[in-house]
Each structure stands twice: as structure tokens, then as C-alpha cells.
Amino acid sequence: MNEVISLAHGNGGKYTRILIKELFYKYFDNEMLLDGQDAAVFENLEGKMAFTTDSFVVKPIFFSGGNIGTLAICGTVNDLVVSGAKPLYISAGFIIEEGFLLNKLEEIVKAMGKACLQSGVKIVTGDTKVVEKGSVDGIFINTSGIGSIIDEYEIKPIESGDKIIVTGPIGEHGTTIALERYDIKLKGNFKSDCAALTPFIEKLKGHFSSIKIMRDPTRGGLATVLNEFTEFCRLGIHLFEEDIPISAEVMAANKLLGLDPLYMACEGRMVLVVKEAESQKILESIQSIDQGKQANIIGEFVKEPQNIILIENYFGGKRVLSSLESNMLPRIC
């Protein structure tokens, strides 16, 4: 193959076939994809299904803890997991800028293949387009995913007293992207939390009757997810600041940048609302997984004040955690 992507790689001819067979098939190897048809064909699946789609335009394309390919697979897998589904099949569409380095594309595709193996999903169909230099910022990826709902999981009404659990330290992805995009050098181990949430689903399925809702706090972070919860349950939330897992490094970096880690994107965390009576058992199940060792109960739903999130610090002072009104950091996923 040539050393860079050319428009010929997107014209459907010889070089397109080379790209598909020598790169995509190499890392996305499975019988359904290798069949080479215009659509993936699979057996009719029983029960409820989940279907999601997302596009990824992250900048920079490569970052500590992953790259746009890792993010594309984990992002789609995680949307299925928090819907109570076992991820099964994924499609991948690439829009690549002319001149993009082939070894960089291979690094991205290899990361996607690795993430698929770790998540137990298969890329079964896809598409590649190449556009003129300057039309795209390197590479954009679109993925769609199909999963099977586990044990008839469904969202349940949130009630006063329900507890809120977050599965790990927040704000790591958004903070890492901000520092690397603007080439800000700080001491510390800054790394995206980008990871698939699939290890949690097996642990949590036995608790589905006590889990009200699950979400992944991507764009807008933890604060945005919690504000969305209050919008449809007509309850308030009381958070305890000292119980929210945030690393000292992330906290310091955001203070320097004038940003708030509560609004910074996560790409490997889950927020759960659970029944109070089962909250400790559910927390212990999450903490039994390496990825969830720092999980914690961070607050609860309250009747008053309605639709307001109050966050209390260790001095007893409280402030309102409002909805995000401005774009803190674009292109984080």
C-alpha cells in the first residue's frame, strides 16, 4: 500500500479493495465481515434489542489512554451497556482526509480491533470515504451498535431516597484532551479513562430489579447527566462533594484551566440510580471489578427542592449544580 491515503483509496476500485483486505479485514476478522456483502446477515434475535449510533471527531486523534478508534468502539459499546444490553454487532464508517498517514490509520484500526475483542463485539459491516485534503481534520469515524437487552432490563421511576453511584474517578478524559490539545505541560499522570463498560454488566444483571437507570457521563460530564435525571423525575438531588471520586491531578488541572471537572467528559464511567436498600450491595459488586475499585455513592434524590441539584462540601456549604450553558470543550469524542 502507499504510505498515505489518496483519493484512489476511496473510489471503490483497486486501492479500496487493498485497503479493505489488507487493513480492515486484518484487524476486524470475523466470518460475517469477511463474507463481503453489502449488509451483514445474522439470525433473528429473540427479545428486546438496543440500537445506537454515534460519530467521533475527537481532537487530538491520538491521546494518552487511547485514540479515536478506541473511543469509537468503547463509546458505542458503552451506550449499549447502560441501556442494559449485551453488545453484539457494530458497523464502522470512516471519512478520511487525503494524505492521512497509512501507519496512523493502521494504529487506529488495530486499536478498534483490540477494543472489539475486549468487549466481545464484532464489526460486521462498514464503509470508507476519502475526501480532499482540508475537507476533514484527519479522520472522522461513525459507529452504530446492536445489542440484546439482558433479562428484560428497563428504566424505572426514580423515587426520593434513591442513591446515586459513580463507578470511578470522573473528568479524566475531558481533562486529558484539553491538556494535550493545547499542549499544556503539567506534572502528573493524565490519562483518558476510555474503556468499555462490559465488565460491569455481568455483575449488575443480578441487581437489575434495584437499578432505576444507568448512564455514561460523556459530553457535559457528571453534572449534565444528573441534571437530565432531575428533569424527568421532578425531584432534587443532594450531592456530597467529598464522596465524588476525582483525582487531585484532575482537580488541580481544571482549576488551572478555569474549568469544572464535574462537567468534563468521561469515557469509561457509569452513573447509576439505585434503590437505597440495595445500594451498598450494588456498590460492593461494582468495587469487586478492577475498573470499579474507586466507585462510590455520591448522593441521593430528595423531594425538595424540586429539579435542583445541591452539592455540599465538607464545611457544610452548598451550591447549585446547574445545567451546562456553554460549550466547555468541543470535540472531546
QUISULZI-V742078 format. One record per pair of residues at least 4 apart in sequence whose ideal C-beta (glycine too) atoms are under 6 Angstrom apart, sorted by the first residue. I is the first residue (numbers start at 1). J is the second residue. Records with the same first field share a line. If there is no record, write none. Layout:
# QUISULZI-V742078
I=J ; J
This chain:
# QUISULZI-V742078
1=18 ; 102
3=102
4=99 ; 101
5=9 ; 96 ; 100 ; 130
7=98 ; 130
8=15
9=15 ; 16 ; 19 ; 130
10=129 ; 130
12=16
17=21
18=22
19=23
20=24
21=25
23=109
24=28
27=109 ; 110 ; 113
28=33 ; 113 ; 123
30=122
32=40 ; 124
33=124
40=124 ; 125
45=148
48=149
50=80 ; 83 ; 85 ; 147 ; 149
51=146
52=79 ; 80 ; 145
53=144
54=75 ; 76
55=142
56=68 ; 71 ; 72 ; 141 ; 333
57=140 ; 331
58=68 ; 71 ; 331 ; 333
59=181 ; 331
60=180 ; 181
61=68 ; 138
62=67
63=176 ; 177 ; 180 ; 192
64=176 ; 191
65=191 ; 192 ; 194
66=70 ; 71 ; 192 ; 194
67=108 ; 111
68=141
69=108 ; 111 ; 112
70=74 ; 111 ; 115 ; 194
71=75 ; 194 ; 333
72=141 ; 143
73=112 ; 115 ; 116
74=78 ; 115 ; 194 ; 195 ; 196
76=90 ; 143 ; 145
77=87 ; 119 ; 196
78=197 ; 216
80=85 ; 87 ; 145 ; 147
81=197 ; 198 ; 201
82=214 ; 215 ; 216
84=149 ; 150 ; 153
85=147 ; 148 ; 149
86=147 ; 148 ; 150
87=119 ; 121 ; 145 ; 147
88=146 ; 147
89=122 ; 124 ; 146
90=121 ; 123 ; 143 ; 145
91=125 ; 126 ; 144
92=123 ; 126 ; 143
93=127 ; 142
94=128 ; 141
95=129 ; 136 ; 140
96=100 ; 130 ; 139
97=133 ; 136 ; 138
98=130 ; 132 ; 133
99=133
100=138 ; 139
106=110
116=121
119=196 ; 198
131=135 ; 136
136=140
149=153
150=205
151=205 ; 208
153=208
155=213
156=212
158=162 ; 212 ; 233 ; 273 ; 301
160=235 ; 301 ; 302 ; 303
161=276
162=212 ; 273 ; 301
163=274 ; 276 ; 279 ; 297 ; 300
164=273 ; 298 ; 299
165=272 ; 283 ; 297
166=271 ; 298
167=269 ; 270 ; 286 ; 292 ; 295
168=269 ; 294
169=245 ; 246 ; 247 ; 294
170=222 ; 246 ; 266
171=175 ; 250 ; 261 ; 264
172=193 ; 250
173=192 ; 193 ; 194 ; 265 ; 266 ; 267
174=264 ; 265 ; 329 ; 332
175=250 ; 253 ; 264
176=190 ; 192
177=181 ; 332
178=329
179=184 ; 190
186=253
188=249
193=266 ; 267 ; 268
194=267 ; 268
195=268
197=270
199=289 ; 291
200=204
203=285
207=211 ; 282
210=274 ; 275 ; 278
211=272 ; 274
212=273
213=273
214=270 ; 272
215=225 ; 271
216=270
217=221 ; 222 ; 225 ; 266 ; 269 ; 271
218=265 ; 333
219=265
220=224 ; 324
221=262 ; 263 ; 264 ; 265
222=262
223=262 ; 263 ; 321
224=324
225=271
226=237 ; 309
227=323
230=307
234=306
235=301
236=302 ; 305 ; 306 ; 308
237=299 ; 301 ; 309
238=299 ; 300 ; 302 ; 310
239=298 ; 299 ; 311
240=299 ; 312
241=311 ; 313
242=314
243=296 ; 298
244=298
245=294 ; 296
246=250 ; 251 ; 261
250=261
254=259 ; 261
259=328
263=324 ; 328
265=332
274=279 ; 282
278=282
279=297
283=297
286=292 ; 295
287=292 ; 293 ; 295
309=321
310=318
311=319 ; 321
312=318
313=317
